[in-house]
């Protein structure tokens, strides 16, 4: 059994061959394995609608988010200004007015 490389876009390991191309069932990315250069990929953060996010963007929440260790909830539509993108599970570092500094996932925000 041959081992196939993980997807260069989402880094999932469930790739499969389709002729001369490799396919990722998780994100739908297809690529030619001979054209991929190691270290050439750049992390791209996308919001819940698929729009590309950048440092300094303003986003709004698309889901009520409970704050861990508190009974407070950040409501849908809350505007978050001047976000900073970071690596990790929670990939947005921000300061929400009335709640303070926190980290969010890009899946729960949309770009304004």
C-alpha positions as CSV (number, residue, x, y, z in Angstrom):
1,X,0.0,0.0,0.0
2,X,1.5,3.4,-1.0
3,X,1.2,6.4,1.3
4,X,-0.1,9.5,-0.4
5,X,0.8,13.0,0.8
6,X,-1.7,15.1,2.8
7,X,-3.7,17.8,1.1
8,X,-1.6,21.0,0.7
9,X,-4.6,23.2,1.2
10,X,-6.4,21.7,4.3
11,X,-3.7,19.2,5.4
12,X,-6.1,16.3,5.7
13,X,-4.6,12.9,5.2
14,X,-7.5,11.3,3.3
15,X,-6.3,12.0,-0.2
16,X,-6.8,9.6,-3.1
17,X,-5.6,9.3,-6.7
18,X,-7.8,10.2,-9.7
19,X,-5.7,9.4,-12.8
20,X,-2.6,11.6,-12.6
21,X,-4.1,14.0,-10.0
22,X,-4.5,13.7,-6.2
23,X,-7.9,14.6,-4.7
24,X,-8.9,15.7,-1.2
25,X,-12.5,14.6,-0.2
26,X,-12.6,17.1,2.7
27,X,-12.0,20.4,0.8
28,X,-12.4,19.2,-2.8
29,X,-8.8,20.4,-3.7
30,X,-7.1,18.6,-6.6
31,X,-3.5,18.9,-7.5
32,X,-0.7,17.3,-9.4
33,X,1.8,15.8,-7.0
34,X,4.8,16.5,-9.2
35,X,4.0,20.3,-9.2
36,X,3.7,20.8,-5.4
37,X,6.8,22.4,-3.9
38,X,7.3,21.9,-0.2
39,X,7.0,25.0,1.9
40,X,5.3,26.9,-1.0
41,X,1.9,27.0,0.6
42,X,0.6,30.1,2.4
43,X,-2.1,29.9,5.0
44,X,-5.4,31.5,3.9
45,X,-8.1,32.2,6.4
46,X,-11.7,32.3,5.2
47,X,-14.9,33.3,7.0
48,X,-18.2,31.3,7.1
49,X,-19.1,32.5,3.6
50,X,-15.7,31.7,2.0
51,X,-14.4,35.3,1.9
52,X,-10.7,35.7,2.5
53,X,-9.9,37.4,5.8
54,X,-6.9,39.6,6.5
55,X,-5.4,41.3,9.6
56,X,-7.3,44.5,10.5
57,X,-10.6,43.4,8.9
58,X,-14.0,43.9,10.6
59,X,-16.2,40.9,11.0
60,X,-19.6,40.1,12.6
61,X,-20.6,36.9,14.4
62,X,-23.0,34.5,12.7
63,X,-23.7,32.4,15.8
64,X,-24.3,33.1,19.5
65,X,-21.1,32.2,21.3
66,X,-21.1,31.2,25.0
67,X,-18.1,32.5,26.9
68,X,-16.3,29.7,28.6
69,X,-16.3,30.0,32.4
70,X,-19.1,32.6,32.4
71,X,-22.8,32.8,31.9
72,X,-22.4,35.6,29.3
73,X,-23.2,35.1,25.6
74,X,-21.8,37.1,22.7
75,X,-24.8,37.6,20.4
76,X,-25.2,37.1,16.7
77,X,-24.4,40.2,14.7
78,X,-21.9,41.5,17.2
79,X,-19.3,43.5,15.2
80,X,-15.6,42.8,15.9
81,X,-13.2,45.4,14.6
82,X,-9.5,45.1,13.8
83,X,-9.0,41.3,14.0
84,X,-5.6,39.6,14.1
85,X,-5.2,36.3,12.4
86,X,-3.1,33.6,14.2
87,X,-2.3,29.9,13.8
88,X,-4.2,27.4,15.9
89,X,-7.6,26.0,16.6
90,X,-9.1,29.5,17.3
91,X,-7.5,31.5,14.5
92,X,-8.8,35.1,15.2
93,X,-7.4,37.1,18.1
94,X,-9.6,40.1,18.9
95,X,-11.1,42.4,21.5
96,X,-14.9,42.5,21.7
97,X,-16.3,45.6,23.2
98,X,-18.0,44.8,26.5
99,X,-16.4,41.4,26.8
100,X,-12.6,42.0,26.4
101,X,-9.9,40.1,24.6
102,X,-10.7,36.6,23.2
103,X,-10.1,34.2,20.4
104,X,-12.6,33.1,17.8
105,X,-12.9,30.6,15.0
106,X,-13.2,31.8,11.5
107,X,-16.2,29.5,10.9
108,X,-18.3,31.7,13.2
109,X,-17.7,35.1,11.6
110,X,-18.4,36.8,8.3
111,X,-16.5,39.7,6.8
112,X,-18.3,43.1,6.8
